[in-house]
Amino acid sequence: MDLKDIMQENVFAVVGDTLNENKYAYIIKKELLEHGYKVYSVGKELASINDVPEEIDVIDLCIHPAKGIMLLQECKKDYKYILIQPGAESEEILDFLEETHTAFMEGCALVGVRLYCKNP
C-alpha cells in the first residue's frame, strides 16, 4: 500500500479540527471534497469514528496523537487504511496499529490528492 493506492479510495474520515480554516484537517477536508471524495469529519463535527454512517475506506489522522489513539482504540467500524499526517504520529499509535495488524502509512493527504487524485 502506498499513497497512490490510498487516493484511489472513496470514503475518508478526516480526524481533526475540520472547522478551523487555519488547521490542516480543514484544508485536507476541503481539497478532498473539491476532488469528489466523500468525507466525514471526526473530532469537531462527529464525536467518534463510530458515528460515521457508512463504511470507511481511509481514516486520515490529523489530530494530536493523544486524542488520535483514544479515537482509534474506541473504533468499532471497519476501514481499509489509516493515513497518519505528519505530527499526528506517536509510538503508542504505531504500536497499536502494528498489534492490531492494521494497514497504515505515514504520509500527507494533501500531497496525495495533488499527485494521485482519481478525479483531478
Secondary structure, DSSP 8 states (H G I E B T S, - for coil): --HHHHTT--EEEEEE--S-TTSHHHHHHHHHHHTT-EEEEEETTBS-GGG-SS-EEEEEE-S-HHHHHHHHHH--S-EEEEEE-TTS--HHHHHHHHHTT--EEE--HHHHHHHH-S--
